[in-house]
Amino acid sequence: MSVSYMTHPLIKHKITLLRKETTTTGEFRKLIEEIAMLMGYEALADLPTTEIEVKTPIETTRQPVLEGKKPVIVPILRAGLGMVNGLLALMPLARVGHIGLARDPETHLPREYYCNLPNLIDERQIVVVDPMLATGGSAVAAVDSIKKRGGKKIKFMSVIAAPEGVSALMQAHPDIQLYVGCLDRCLNENAYICPGLGDAGDRIFGTL
């Protein structure tokens, strides 16, 4: 089981700005991208590298580059889309997949309505992104879906998480690496994270 909680002061500062109800849609969207980039820098520190020959203006040398298939970023629709550009700023050549989940009106459990992943998914480092990890239901379902399609090397990134969501995800998938920007206090009776920041999707896309 691997859970990493971000301690960088810039991440903490930007999350505080996210929480403010006066933060505009444009500001919120930009902050989510910036936080995703900062978290991605931490989360991707273990990407494997290999050396290639490079000719500089001075001499020929051997230097490291990323090894293997290009990583894939998988946002959970729709709020996860807000984190994609931040990670693409770090990895412009990364592939992007998508997973769409909706709550079943009868069972109240996540139901997959869309999944599109790059080929050779079993050989790629996968980074699943969703700004909020509340009950953990959608996160568990998304990782289930990726594993069913052959995904193996999975990291999950959330800006805000509740203890209940962290516990649920790691119990269901103890083999993944989870990265959390800030661990909040709890869920309320409506399954909203407290103190939280409201509905991330609504705030990213201006659909309040």
Residue frames relative to the residue before (quaternion, step in Angstrom):
aa qw qx qy qz dx dy dz
M 1.0000 0.0000 0.0000 0.0000 0.00 0.00 0.00
S 0.0082 0.8163 -0.5750 0.0550 3.59 -0.74 1.05
V 0.0941 0.7736 -0.6176 0.1060 3.56 -0.54 1.22
S 0.0821 -0.7957 0.5999 0.0154 3.58 -0.79 1.05
Y 0.1698 -0.7735 0.6057 0.0773 3.56 -0.87 1.04
M 0.4437 -0.7285 0.4603 0.2459 3.54 -0.72 1.11
T 0.1485 -0.8052 0.5719 0.0504 3.57 -0.98 0.91
H 0.4465 0.7081 -0.4585 0.2983 3.59 1.24 -0.11
P 0.5064 -0.6849 0.4267 0.3039 3.63 -0.80 0.95
L 0.6197 0.5386 -0.3612 0.4420 3.62 1.05 -0.59
I 0.6303 0.5160 -0.3321 0.4755 3.58 1.03 -0.74
K 0.6517 0.5171 -0.3120 0.4588 3.57 0.92 -0.92
H 0.6559 0.5246 -0.3048 0.4491 3.57 0.92 -0.94
K 0.7021 0.4715 -0.2738 0.4579 3.58 0.84 -0.98
I 0.6181 0.5273 -0.3508 0.4656 3.61 1.07 -0.63
T 0.6080 0.5446 -0.3489 0.4604 3.58 1.05 -0.72
L 0.6590 0.4948 -0.3093 0.4746 3.59 0.97 -0.83
L 0.5992 0.5638 -0.3515 0.4468 3.60 1.08 -0.69
R 0.6675 0.5463 -0.3043 0.4043 3.56 0.92 -0.91
K 0.5958 0.6109 -0.3715 0.3657 3.61 1.02 -0.73
E 0.4350 -0.7171 0.4799 0.2574 3.58 -0.79 0.98
T 0.6391 0.5267 -0.3278 0.4545 3.59 1.23 -0.32
T 0.4670 0.6646 -0.4573 0.3622 3.62 1.23 -0.07
T 0.3962 -0.7466 0.4849 0.2246 3.58 -0.71 1.07
T 0.6905 -0.4652 0.3504 0.4289 3.56 -1.30 0.26
G 0.6726 0.5010 -0.2977 0.4560 3.58 0.88 -0.93
E 0.6574 0.4990 -0.3014 0.4774 3.57 0.98 -0.86
F 0.6453 0.5286 -0.3155 0.4523 3.56 0.95 -0.91
R 0.6584 0.5204 -0.3040 0.4508 3.57 0.90 -0.97
K 0.6708 0.4950 -0.2937 0.4677 3.58 0.94 -0.91
L 0.6474 0.5247 -0.3166 0.4531 3.58 0.97 -0.83
I 0.6285 0.5307 -0.3344 0.4599 3.59 0.98 -0.84
E 0.6508 0.5105 -0.3139 0.4661 3.59 0.95 -0.85
E 0.6767 0.5000 -0.2957 0.4523 3.57 0.89 -0.94
I 0.6513 0.5053 -0.3133 0.4715 3.58 0.98 -0.84
A 0.6344 0.5303 -0.3298 0.4555 3.58 0.97 -0.83
M 0.6536 0.5069 -0.3173 0.4640 3.58 0.98 -0.81
L 0.6682 0.4951 -0.3000 0.4674 3.59 0.92 -0.87
M 0.6630 0.4869 -0.3004 0.4828 3.58 0.98 -0.82
G 0.6353 0.5424 -0.3246 0.4437 3.55 1.03 -0.81
Y 0.5953 0.5664 -0.3527 0.4478 3.57 1.06 -0.75
E 0.6815 0.4648 -0.2732 0.4948 3.58 1.02 -0.84
A 0.7148 0.4947 -0.2682 0.4153 3.56 0.80 -1.05
L 0.7445 0.4143 -0.2178 0.4761 3.59 1.10 -0.67
A 0.3343 0.7834 -0.4707 0.2301 3.57 1.24 0.33
D 0.7200 0.4358 -0.2503 0.4785 3.60 1.17 -0.43
L 0.3128 0.7459 -0.5333 0.2480 3.62 1.14 0.36
P 0.4571 -0.7011 0.4679 0.2838 3.61 -0.86 0.88
T 0.1476 -0.7859 0.5959 0.0742 3.56 -1.14 0.66
T 0.1308 -0.7384 0.6516 0.1144 3.51 -1.35 0.29
E 0.4500 -0.6995 0.4825 0.2745 3.59 -1.18 0.39
I 0.0870 -0.7670 0.6333 0.0545 3.53 -1.14 0.76
E 0.5265 -0.6185 0.4779 0.3344 3.54 -1.28 0.35
V 0.0393 -0.7965 0.6024 -0.0342 3.57 -0.85 1.04
K 0.2413 -0.7540 0.5928 0.1479 3.56 -0.98 0.87
T 0.1692 -0.7747 0.6045 0.0761 3.57 -0.59 1.16
P 0.6674 -0.4677 0.3554 0.4577 3.63 -1.20 0.02
I 0.6942 0.4755 -0.2672 0.4698 3.59 1.23 -0.37
E 0.7949 -0.1630 0.1708 0.5589 3.57 0.83 -1.02
T 0.5150 -0.5896 0.5068 0.3609 3.54 -1.35 0.00
T 0.0162 0.8086 -0.5832 0.0754 3.56 -0.88 1.00
R 0.3682 -0.6816 0.5718 0.2699 3.55 -1.30 0.20
Q 0.0177 0.8155 -0.5716 0.0889 3.56 -0.75 1.13
P 0.5609 -0.6557 0.3981 0.3113 3.62 -1.14 0.62
V 0.0048 -0.7373 0.6753 0.0202 3.52 -1.29 0.67
L 0.6453 -0.5117 0.3790 0.4220 3.57 -1.23 0.31
E 0.3057 -0.7673 0.5468 0.1374 3.53 -1.03 0.90
G 0.7952 0.3434 -0.2349 0.4410 3.57 -1.18 0.58
K 0.7611 -0.3551 0.2821 0.4638 3.52 -1.37 -0.23
K 0.5893 -0.5833 0.4210 0.3677 3.56 -1.15 0.61
P 0.5211 -0.6390 0.4587 0.3312 3.62 -0.98 0.79
V 0.2557 -0.7528 0.5838 0.1647 3.55 -1.27 0.34
I 0.2495 -0.7381 0.6133 0.1294 3.54 -1.02 0.92
V 0.0588 -0.8120 0.5807 -0.0023 3.58 -0.77 1.03
P 0.1402 -0.7943 0.5861 0.0765 3.62 -0.27 1.20
I 0.3495 -0.6635 0.6115 0.2523 3.54 -1.18 0.63
L 0.3864 -0.7519 0.4876 0.2183 3.57 -0.56 1.19
R 0.6542 -0.2460 -0.7020 -0.1364 1.42 -1.96 1.48
A 0.5626 0.6553 -0.3795 0.3317 3.59 1.15 -0.64
G 0.5965 0.5969 -0.3631 0.3952 3.58 1.07 -0.66
L 0.5383 0.6342 -0.3968 0.3879 3.59 1.19 -0.49
G 0.6122 0.5907 -0.3414 0.3996 3.57 1.11 -0.66
M 0.6982 0.4692 -0.2694 0.4687 3.59 1.19 -0.46
V 0.5061 0.7035 -0.4068 0.2890 3.58 1.21 -0.40
N 0.6915 0.4958 -0.3057 0.4272 3.61 0.75 -0.97
G 0.6042 0.5569 -0.3600 0.4417 3.58 1.07 -0.61
L 0.6916 0.4509 -0.2738 0.4934 3.57 0.99 -0.82
L 0.6288 0.5248 -0.3424 0.4603 3.60 1.07 -0.64
A 0.5669 0.5746 -0.3885 0.4444 3.59 1.17 -0.45
L 0.6741 0.4582 -0.2790 0.5077 3.57 1.16 -0.63
M 0.8048 0.1403 -0.0208 0.5763 3.57 0.98 -0.92
P 0.1443 -0.8469 0.5043 0.0874 3.62 0.39 1.16
L 0.7147 0.4456 -0.2581 0.4734 3.60 1.10 -0.58
A 0.4049 0.7211 -0.4757 0.2997 3.60 1.25 0.08
R 0.4348 -0.6506 0.5516 0.2888 3.54 -1.23 0.52
V 0.2122 -0.7658 0.5928 0.1307 3.60 -1.23 0.44
G 0.1025 -0.7648 0.6346 0.0431 3.55 -0.84 1.06
H 0.2293 -0.7684 0.5760 0.1585 3.59 -1.27 0.04
I 0.0653 -0.7610 0.6435 0.0502 3.53 -1.17 0.71
G 0.1235 -0.7890 0.5995 0.0529 3.57 -0.84 1.02
L 0.0259 -0.7971 0.6024 -0.0320 3.55 -0.85 1.04
A 0.0403 -0.7782 0.6264 0.0205 3.58 -1.07 0.77
R 0.5015 -0.6529 0.4724 0.3149 3.56 -1.11 0.62
D 0.4159 -0.6996 0.5269 0.2450 3.56 -0.80 1.03
P 0.4577 -0.7260 0.4336 0.2745 3.63 -0.66 1.04
E 0.6972 0.4580 -0.2803 0.4751 3.60 1.14 -0.48
T 0.7771 0.3283 -0.1818 0.5053 3.58 0.80 -0.99
H 0.3052 -0.7698 0.4870 0.2778 3.60 1.27 -0.51
L 0.5227 0.6096 -0.4186 0.4243 3.58 1.26 0.39
P 0.6005 -0.5672 0.4062 0.3908 3.61 -1.15 0.51
R 0.0894 -0.7789 0.6199 0.0313 3.56 -1.01 0.89
E 0.3947 -0.7343 0.5034 0.2273 3.54 -0.76 1.06
Y 0.0761 -0.7963 0.5985 0.0435 3.60 -0.89 0.92
Y 0.8003 0.0801 -0.0559 0.5916 3.60 1.24 -0.18
C 0.1379 0.7625 -0.6275 0.0762 3.55 -1.09 0.77
N 0.0920 0.7726 -0.6186 0.1094 3.54 -0.76 1.10
L 0.0313 0.8121 -0.5769 0.0815 3.57 -0.45 1.24
P 0.5744 -0.5917 0.4306 0.3668 3.61 -1.12 0.58
N 0.5887 -0.5635 0.4288 0.3899 3.55 -1.23 0.34
L 0.7976 0.2671 -0.2357 0.4868 3.56 -1.33 0.34
I 0.1529 0.8358 -0.5139 0.1179 3.57 1.09 0.75
D 0.6130 0.5745 -0.3449 0.4185 3.59 1.14 -0.57
E 0.7053 0.4431 -0.2581 0.4894 3.60 1.24 -0.38
R 0.6559 0.5460 -0.2958 0.4291 3.59 1.23 -0.16
Q 0.4492 -0.6017 0.5757 0.3237 3.53 -1.31 0.45
I 0.1670 -0.8052 0.5674 0.0427 3.55 -0.71 1.14
V 0.0810 -0.7763 0.6243 0.0325 3.57 -0.93 0.94
V 0.1490 -0.7900 0.5924 0.0522 3.57 -0.40 1.25
V 0.0695 -0.8300 0.5534 0.0066 3.59 -0.80 0.96
D 0.1506 0.7270 -0.6592 0.1190 3.52 -1.13 0.88
P 0.4726 -0.7136 0.4228 0.2978 3.64 -0.59 1.03
M 0.7947 0.2604 -0.1152 0.5361 3.59 1.05 -0.76
L 0.0724 -0.7478 0.6585 0.0444 3.55 -1.01 0.89
A 0.0466 -0.8477 0.5274 -0.0332 3.56 0.07 1.35
T 0.8159 0.0891 -0.0360 0.5702 3.61 0.01 -1.25
G 0.4587 -0.6828 0.4440 0.3554 3.56 1.18 -0.57
G 0.4501 0.7278 -0.4346 0.2807 3.59 1.24 -0.21
S 0.6978 0.4547 -0.2725 0.4817 3.59 0.85 -0.96
A 0.6323 0.5383 -0.3318 0.4477 3.57 1.00 -0.79
V 0.6553 0.5021 -0.3058 0.4743 3.59 0.92 -0.90
A 0.6702 0.5027 -0.2990 0.4569 3.57 0.92 -0.93
A 0.6442 0.5234 -0.3252 0.4531 3.60 1.00 -0.79
V 0.6736 0.4715 -0.2988 0.4844 3.59 0.90 -0.88
D 0.5772 0.5658 -0.3658 0.4614 3.61 1.08 -0.70
S 0.6831 0.5111 -0.2783 0.4413 3.54 0.85 -1.06
I 0.6662 0.4988 -0.2991 0.4669 3.57 0.94 -0.89
K 0.6638 0.5012 -0.3095 0.4609 3.58 0.93 -0.84
K 0.6215 0.5453 -0.3418 0.4467 3.59 1.03 -0.72
R 0.7162 0.4195 -0.2384 0.5042 3.55 1.16 -0.60
G 0.7000 -0.5187 0.2455 0.4251 3.56 1.26 0.33
G 0.4575 0.6980 -0.4477 0.3210 3.60 1.24 -0.09
K 0.1273 -0.8229 0.5529 0.0300 3.57 -0.92 0.91
K 0.7649 0.3141 -0.1719 0.5355 3.58 0.81 -1.00
I 0.1057 0.8418 -0.5078 0.1491 3.55 0.04 1.35
K 0.0575 -0.7351 0.6749 0.0304 3.51 -1.07 0.96
F 0.1655 -0.7737 0.6053 0.0874 3.57 -1.11 0.70
M 0.0960 -0.8094 0.5790 0.0200 3.58 -0.84 1.02
S 0.0490 0.7731 -0.6306 0.0476 3.57 -0.93 0.99
V 0.4674 -0.6792 0.4909 0.2815 3.55 -1.00 0.83
I 0.7898 0.0922 -0.0054 0.6064 3.58 0.93 -0.99
A 0.0100 0.8049 -0.5931 0.0153 3.59 -0.94 0.81
A 0.3238 -0.6842 0.6141 0.2233 3.52 -1.32 0.51
P 0.6172 -0.5563 0.3915 0.3954 3.61 -1.08 0.60
E 0.6183 0.5625 -0.3449 0.4270 3.59 1.04 -0.77
G 0.6796 0.4927 -0.2881 0.4609 3.58 0.98 -0.86
V 0.6253 0.5295 -0.3333 0.4663 3.57 0.99 -0.82
S 0.6686 0.5074 -0.2985 0.4543 3.57 0.89 -0.96
A 0.6728 0.5060 -0.3031 0.4466 3.59 0.88 -0.95
L 0.6838 0.4914 -0.2941 0.4522 3.59 0.88 -0.93
M 0.7221 0.4511 -0.2648 0.4528 3.56 0.84 -0.92
Q 0.6017 0.5280 -0.3634 0.4766 3.58 1.17 -0.45
A 0.6913 0.4698 -0.2774 0.4738 3.58 0.99 -0.82
H 0.8119 0.1049 -0.0097 0.5742 3.58 1.02 -0.83
P 0.0443 -0.8540 0.5183 0.0096 3.61 0.44 1.16
D 0.6213 0.5751 -0.3352 0.4134 3.59 1.24 -0.26
I 0.6178 0.5496 -0.3636 0.4290 3.63 1.17 -0.22
Q 0.3958 -0.6668 0.5658 0.2803 3.55 -1.36 0.18
L 0.1520 -0.7988 0.5806 0.0413 3.56 -0.76 1.11
Y 0.0873 -0.7825 0.6163 0.0170 3.56 -0.94 0.99
V 0.0747 -0.8156 0.5728 -0.0343 3.56 -0.68 1.20
G 0.4252 -0.7091 0.5038 0.2502 3.56 -0.85 1.00
C 0.7830 -0.1226 0.1026 0.6011 3.58 0.96 -0.88
L 0.2858 -0.7371 0.5892 0.1671 3.57 -0.94 0.92
D 0.2232 -0.7988 0.5486 0.1055 3.58 -0.55 1.18
R 0.7491 -0.4712 0.2646 0.3832 3.54 -1.36 0.18
C 0.7738 -0.2471 0.2467 0.5285 3.60 0.65 -1.08
L 0.4828 -0.5841 0.5369 0.3708 3.53 -1.39 -0.21
N 0.3623 -0.7043 0.5522 0.2603 3.57 -1.12 0.60
E 0.7616 -0.3937 0.2504 0.4497 3.59 -1.29 -0.06
N 0.6996 0.4247 -0.2659 0.5093 3.59 1.24 -0.35
A 0.5097 -0.6778 0.3812 0.3680 3.57 1.32 0.33
Y 0.4226 0.6472 -0.5086 0.3792 3.58 1.07 0.77
I 0.4851 -0.6611 0.4890 0.2977 3.55 -1.05 0.80
C 0.1515 -0.7851 0.5977 0.0592 3.58 -1.00 0.93
P 0.4982 -0.2123 -0.8342 0.1039 1.61 -1.67 1.87
G 0.2779 -0.8362 0.4515 0.1401 3.58 1.26 -0.30
L 0.3418 -0.7194 0.5573 0.2345 3.51 -1.29 -0.50
G 0.6397 -0.5107 0.3246 0.4739 3.57 1.26 0.34
D 0.7014 -0.4129 0.3438 0.4684 3.57 -1.23 -0.51
A 0.3728 -0.7687 0.4721 0.2175 3.59 -0.35 1.24
G 0.6425 0.5334 -0.3334 0.4376 3.60 0.93 -0.81
D 0.6620 0.5007 -0.3044 0.4673 3.57 0.90 -0.90
R 0.7000 0.4728 -0.2792 0.4567 3.57 0.95 -0.85
I 0.6266 0.5237 -0.3372 0.4683 3.61 1.11 -0.57
F 0.8060 0.3098 -0.1299 0.4874 3.55 0.86 -1.01
G 0.4877 -0.7116 0.4109 0.2949 3.59 1.24 0.16
T 0.4825 0.6755 -0.4269 0.3585 3.57 1.08 0.72
L 0.2258 0.7955 -0.5266 0.1972 3.56 1.08 0.73
